[in-house]
Amino acid sequence: MTPEERAEVFVGLERTMEAILAHLSPEERRRRRDASRMLDPRPTPWWKNLRRSAWPDADAAD
């Protein structure tokens, strides 16, 4: 996929998640977010799980 296509997929997923969670109260959304962070925390920095070629500084490293 091209970078534009990947961005489109990501935006689509974000919109889907918003639609799914829209009916929840802010407190319930916070509770679920906190639970997900405990169960599956993001790496620090988050982009380290991406392929090396997709890292933010990949162009600078070449």
C-alpha positions in Angstrom: 0.0 0.0 0.0 1.1 3.5 -0.6 1.5 5.9 2.3 -1.7 7.6 1.3 -3.6 4.3 1.3 -2.3 3.4 4.7 -3.3 6.8 6.0 -6.8 6.3 4.5 -7.1 2.9 6.2 -6.0 4.4 9.6 -8.5 7.3 9.3 -11.2 4.8 8.5 -10.4 2.7 11.5 -10.4 5.8 13.8 -13.8 6.8 12.5 -15.1 3.3 13.0 -13.8 3.3 16.6 -15.5 6.7 17.3 -18.8 5.4 15.9 -18.6 2.3 18.1 -17.7 4.2 21.3 -19.9 7.3 20.6 -22.8 6.0 22.8 -20.5 5.5 25.9 -20.2 8.0 28.6 -16.9 9.8 29.1 -16.3 7.8 32.3 -16.9 4.5 30.6 -14.6 5.5 27.7 -11.9 6.4 30.2 -12.4 3.2 32.1 -12.0 1.1 28.9 -9.0 3.1 27.8 -7.3 2.6 31.1 -8.0 -1.1 31.0 -6.6 -1.5 27.5 -3.4 0.3 28.5 -2.9 -2.1 31.4 -3.6 -5.1 29.3 -1.6 -4.1 26.2 0.6 -1.1 26.8 2.1 0.8 23.9 5.9 0.6 23.5 7.9 3.7 24.2 8.3 5.2 21.7 5.2 3.8 20.1 6.7 3.7 16.6 9.4 1.2 17.6 6.9 -1.6 16.6 6.8 -0.4 13.0 9.1 -1.7 10.3 12.4 0.1 10.4 11.6 1.7 7.0 8.4 3.2 8.5 10.2 4.8 11.5 9.8 8.6 11.6 13.6 9.1 11.1 14.0 6.3 8.4 14.7 8.8 5.7 17.4 10.5 7.7 19.1 7.1 8.4 19.5 6.2 4.7 
